[in-house]
Amino acid sequence: MTAAQVAGIDVGGTGIKAVLADRTGQLLGGATRIATPRPGPDIARRTADAVASLLDTLRASATGPLRAVGVVVPGLVDEARAVGVFSENLGWRDAPFGELLAERLDLPVAFGHDVRAGGLAEARLGAGRGKGDSVFLPIGTGISAALHLDGRPYPAGGYAGEIGHTDVGHGEPCVCGAAGCLEAIASASAIARRYTRRSGRAVGGAAEVLALRAAGDADAAAVWAEAVSALVTGLAWLAGVLAPRTVIVGGGLAGAGTALLEPLARQLADRLTFQRVPELVPAALGDQAGCRGAALLAWDTTC
């Protein structure tokens, strides 16, 4: 008998990833990916078209009919209205994705937020499984957080988790219009940008800065230390307000491994006094967390 299956689709800043999954979230077949449409006129409609095209590709590899599809997008997301409220990187405002996807797809659609979907997948299937309250903290081009409290995601109408735009005290301008934001000093893109500005040497990304630090580059060491210190400030805020048992660190910067997690854990423990010190663990699902979470949303809300 063919296992029931759903599609999970994760719209990212540069690529749209998709998987097929069963009711438990286990993958059925290989994942697929296409480029995200470039920002510009009708970006929401062009994104919905790309999702529909990707779903057609998935169907060709499916072993049976699909029951539903979960679609998650970045930025501020109102799941209840199925609206992409705002995305700085992709350039949409109040995008009616529920309507756009319903026009193009002949399946029930669950719509959600990429980081919250990733947090759901990590809490249910990955590094947060069985650990109670957790925060999923992907650090990549930007920084956001997914809160999983008392066994449930906490979206707050789409506004919860924007830790990347909290003021950690460095004073540098952020693309959001504020200054001092965590994302402007500790995201992977900020680390590369700040190293280039400080040293006068262009780098391809944060991984290159980390390699230069390991080779004894003083500028790389300073930029990395400032990023870690800012992350500790953000984590201390989380520990004081939410007291999660576990913080799951993901995104591109998590590839630094112990070079990131060890100083974060040590400095956070030194910073806190009476607060519960969270366990810091690497994410387990890699770049498939969002689309696997999208598949879980499809099962949870439509099937």
N, C-alpha and C positions, 0 to 999 in steps of 0.2 A: 504494500500500500504506500502511495506517495505521501511523504510528510507535508503537512500544511506549511506554508511559507509566506513571509512578507518581505518587502523591500525596505531597506533603510538608506536614506540619501542625506548626505551632509554637504551643504553648500559652504565652501570656504572662500577665503579671499583670492586664492589663485586656482583652486581646483575643486571639483565636485566629486565626492567619493560615494560609492554605493555598494551595498552587500545584500545578499539574500540570507535570511535567518529563520530558524524555527521558533517555536513558542518559548523555548528556554533561552533564546538569544544566541544559540550556537550557529556558526556559519554553515551555509549550504553552498558549496561551490566557491569560486574565486571572486575577489572584489574587482571592481572596475572603476575607472576614473576618467573625467574629461576636464577641459579647462573651464574655469568660470568666465562668463562674459565680462568684458572690460566695462568699467563704469562709464556712464554716458546716458543719453536719452533712452527712455524705455528700458532701463536696466532691470526693473522688476519683471516686466513681460519677457525680456530676453532670457532672464534666469529661469522663469517658469518653462519656457520653451526648451531650455537645455535640460531641465529635470525630466520633462516628458521624453526627450530623446534618449536620455540615459536609462529611463525605465524600459523603453523599447529594447535596448541592448540587454538589460537584465532578463527580460522575458525570454529572449532567445536562448539564454543559458539555463533557465529554470527547468526543473524536473517536473513541474506541475503548475497548475494555476496559482496566481498570487491572490492572497486574501485582502491585503491592504498595503499601503505605503506610508512610511513615516518620513517627513521632510523637515530638516532643521537648518536654520540660517543664523548668521552672526548678528551682533548689534543688540539694540533694545528690541525685545520681541514680546508682544502681547498674545500669549497662546489662546486665551479665551476668545479673542476676536479674530485669531489667525491673521494678524497684521505684523509686518516687519516695521516697527515704529521708526527706527533710525539705524543706519549703518554708515559710519564715517568712511570706512575703507571702500565700500561698494557703492555708496552714494545714493541710497534710497531713503525716502521718508514716507511713512504711512502707506507702505506697499501692501495692497490687499491680497496677500498670497493665498488665503483660503479660496477666494473667488477665482484667482488666476489658475490655481492648480485644479480646482473643480472643473473648470472649462476644458482642461487639457487631459485629465486623467480619468479613466473609467473605473477607478477603485476608491474605496474610502481612504481619506487622507488624514493622518495625524500630523499636526504642525507644531513645531517647537523651536527651542533655542539650542544652538550647537553645543555650548559649554554645559548647559544643564543636562542635555542628553548625554554628553560624555560623562558627567558626574553620575547620572543614573546608571550607565553601563559599568563604570568603575565600582560603584557601590554594590551593584547586584552581581556582577560577573568578575570583577577585577580586584584591584588592590584594596578596595574598601569592603569587600565581602565579609560579613560577620563582624565588622568592627564598630557598628553603631554610628553615632553622629560623625559625619565626615565632611571635609571640604575638598573639592577637586580644584586644583590650581594649575591650569595650563599656562605656561610662560612661553610665548612665541613672539609673533609680530606685535601683539598686545598682551595684556594680562587681565584675566577675568577669573571669577570663582563661581563654582556651583555648590550650593549649600544643600546638604542632605541631613535633615534634622528630624529626630524621632521617627526615622524610617521613611520619611517622605521628602521629596524635593521642595524647596522653599523659593518660589519665584518672585513673590511680592509684586504681581502684576507686570513682571518683566524687568523690574528695577533692581532686584537683589543681586548681589555678587559683583558689583562694579568696583572691586578693590583696586583695579588699575588706575582709577581716577580718584583715589584718596590722596590727600596731601601728606607726603612723608618728609617734607621740610627742606628739599634741596633748592627750590626756587626756580628751576628751569621751566620754560614754557612747554605746554602740552598741546597736541593737535585739537584737544577738546575745547581749548580756549582758556583753561585754567593754568596755574603754575604749581610746581611741586609734586605733580602726579607720579605715583609709583611707576606707571608704564613709561614715563618719559626718561627714566634712569635705569630701570631694571629689566625691561623687555629685551628680547634678543636683538631686535632692530636698534633699540636705543644703545645697547652695549657697543655694537659695531659703529654706529654713528658717533658716539662720544669718543671712542678710541681714535677714529679718523680725525676728528676735530682736535683732539689733544696732541696727537703725535704727528699729524700732517701726512700720515700714510693710510691710504684706502685699504680696507679689508673686505672680504666677501661675506662675512657674517660673524656671529658671536663665537662660533666654534674656532674660527681663526684667531680671535682675541684670546680665547682660552689656551690655544696652542702656544701663542706668543708669550703668555704669562708663564706657562710651564718652562719655556726656554729662557726665562729670566728677564723679559721685557718689562721695564719699570712702569711704563704707561699702561700696558695691558693689566698689570697687577693692580694699579690704582683704580682703573675703571671697573675691574671685576670686584674689588673690595667695596667700592661705593655701591655697586648693584646689590651685592649680598647684604650690606648694611641696610639698604632701603627695603629689601625683602623682609629682613628681620623685623623692621618697624611695622610693616604691614601684617606680618604673622602675629606679632605681639598684640596688635589691635584685634585680630580675629580671636586670639586666645582670651583676651579680656572680655569681649562682648559675647562671643558664641561658645567658647570653650569646647571646640571639637576634639574628639578623641584622636582623630587621624586627619592629617593633611596629605593629600595625594598630589604629588608634584608631577605634572606632565608637560606637554608641549615640547618644542624644539630644544629649549634650554635644559630640559631634564636629561638630554643626552650627555650632559657634563658629568652625570653620575655623582660619585663621592666628592668631586671637586666643588659641587654645589651643595649637596645634601649635608655633608659633614660640617662645614662652617655654618650653614643655616641652623642646624640642630644645636650646635654648641653655643652659638651666639644667642639664639632664642632662649635656651635654658638659662644663660647668664642674665639675660634681660628681665625675665619674669621673676616675680617674687612669690606671691601666694597663688597665682593663677595655675590652672592645670596646663602642664606642658604637653602639647600634642605630639604624637608620634609622626614623624615625617617619613613617607615612603614613596618610592617611585611608582608612577602609573604603570599598569600592567598591559593595557590594551593598545598602546601606541597611537598611531594616527587613525585607527579604526574605532576609537571610543565613540566619536560623534555619530557615525553611521550605525554602529551597533546599538547605541542608545536610541537612535531614530527608529530602528526596528522594534525595540522594546516598547516605545511609545505607540507604534502601530498596533501591537498586540494588546497593550493595556487600554487603549481608548477606542478602538474600532472593532475589535474581534470578540 
